Amino acid sequence: MAAVEQKKQYAVVKDFKGVNTKNNRTVIENGEFGWLENAMPIGFGNLRIIEGNELVNATAFTANVTYMGSVNIQNNEFVLGFQDDGSAQFVNLTANTKGNIAAAGTFSNANVMITQWKNERALIIDPNNGYKTWDGTDLHDIGSVNNVTITAGGSGYTGANNVVSFGTPNQSNGIQATGEVVVVANAVSEIIVTEAGTGYTSAPTVTITGDGTNATATCTILDQNGIDVATFSGRTWIASDRTVFYTSADTFNNFVGVDAGFLTISDSTLRTDITRILSANNFLYVFGEDSINVFSDVRVDSVTGVTLFTNTNVSASVGSNLKHAIFPYFRSILFMNEYGVYALVGATTTKISDPLDGVFPLIDFAEPISAGQCLINNILCAVFNFKYNDEGTDRFIQAAFFERKWFFTNQLTNAYFVVPAVQSGFLNLYGSTGNDLFQFYEDSDNAVEVEIITALLPMGDPIRDKQALKFGIEATLGNVPILLTAFVDSESQQSPAIDFANCIFWVNNSLQNIDWTNSSSQVIGWLAGISPGAGYFLYKSDAKMYGKYLGLTITSEATPFTINGFQFEHELRARF
């Protein structure tokens, strides 16, 4: 009597949920992935292969970049690169030009930070070389007038027609300081600085003229070092050690006005020094390694004229020392530290990187960690760039987050630093390999390396063995050949490679593929059975795999297309 044929069973996966490296492939959800590189799980039946990078400016930087920042000056979007020899260059994304900001030795070789004042200038803080400003043309030391000391009050001053003048700045095109004279009992009692100036490398002369005589004064200049700079509530704020200094209202350089000042955080919640300050969501966030404070409600006392604000600790256990991996994302602040990625919403910090727990032990935290938000497939994503030990090979990858899902990208072999910048109304991400500047996720003709590792599916019964019979990969294709290599996986083994193509290969008598190439040395395939832009396509093959769990590993070097689903045909076998 013939054996009864086993009933064939089927599984289809279309609900794509993102990567999960925390759990074993046998227990993650059907729509999750053990690895997902250069494939974005947008939604149900929509796993989109992303676009590659595009070269923006070759040799934009003359040395190795240690930090990049972006600012808008007079409606021109700039990416500024600070390098390991202490020099700095710019790329004007709007005008597609590049140029020098400062020669070698001007800045420290690391830990420079920048922000933007209005849209008129960049503010630059250097931990060793002080506070500087760049207006798109000239770089100046802030070198502003600091303390003015009356050395002689003189006599005969009535308070009318009395003028104080400061010497011209040492640096060309610097801003000259100005002030007002205060007279008490016919003598000069005080000089109020109304414009602190820029470009002073030595203290300027102070000259008092008017209807009195013999009044004299001297001044000092500010050369404020710091670890970070931010603009918030119409002022500039500079962090140094445990102290935050702030300017008078509506100034970026006046640290001596009655409404200027500083706050030193003495609370034990800040266990080390400040690592980052960031303005967003109507707060100034002050980060330590394991704490976060917020400054808010900035106002000026109507009687004394001093600045008042609240200082509130919102996290006494979680913070970050990765200053380039802290940024706003929608109404939250995202930040990465050495054990996770967190979202700060209001006064609550929540870990959002549980699916990446398998990756964090393999990140090289001795290398720069940089991050920012950008649009990928017109969806706003948060992207973290880091060096990752991939089975013994170190490489830079990006972890991208949106709608509670994670996936990875690999846009450059050595993407040392990334920075977001706005161009033509779109928030883009830019990266450097050290000298050249690239825009990520931009070039649909630039193929990316794709790796997709699905969950290992129990097919409804984890106890029974399954004989895999066939599998299929549903895809929506464009007008170019797509080549895929698939492996059928079980919990203990992997099948030989299975190659798919929607094009015809020419072979010789030895069954070797003969490549057709165009004038750009790109391999050209002949479309088989579909017209350009034909849409739906089904790659299918015999599976030849056995196990209690079944899944797929897919690799490719491809331009954008969409995977719509995975299909499996199998038969149940023995239990245990």
Disulfide bonds with the S-S distance in Angstrom:
none
